Each structure stands twice: as C-alpha cells, then as structure tokens.
Amino acid sequence: MRTGSEPSTARSPLRMRLWLSLWGMIWAVAGLVAFVVTGRAGWATACGVLLVVTVTDLCVVVRRMRQGPRYQPGRDVPPYEPDRGGRRGRYGR
C-alpha cells in the first residue's frame, strides 16, 4: 500500500550493490586464477572481463556513497522536465 511518503522513506540499494560487487569480484578472481592454471584461455578471458565490470561497479558505488544522501548536481545539470499529467507512450510519443 502506498502512503505518499515513499521519497522520504526510500532506502538506497548502494550497500547491497557494494556487497554484491565484492562477492562478484571474489568469484571473478577465483575463476580467473582457476582457469589460467588449467589453461582455459576463453573462460579466463570471460572471468577477466567480469572482474573489470565488478571493479568498475564497485568504484561507482563507493563514489556515490561518499557523495552522501543529500547530493545535488551542480547548476550545469538541467532539471527534469516536469510531468504534465498526460498519458504518453513508452517512448514519449
């Protein structure tokens, strides 16, 4: 049931993304090492790519967590166009 206070009581999923990134990073490193040792270059490459993705996500999450909950973009970022209340299609038509 909606109460109308959702924006003020919403919780950020950043901590969950942080832990999932760490978990993925651990498994990607383990897979990378295991596949390099066994000589499977294709799977090792896949684990290496996954490792890059998880480290990138981890950096983004840490950056956003350090910005804090009250972060507002600067004046150079335009505001969202307000909702006019009309029903528009999926792609804004």
ABEGO torsion letter per residue (X at the ends): XBAGAAAAABBBAAAAAAAAAAAAAAAAAAAAAAAAAAGBAAAAAAAAAAAAAAAAAAAAAAAAAAAEAABBBBAABBBBBBBAGBBBBAAGX
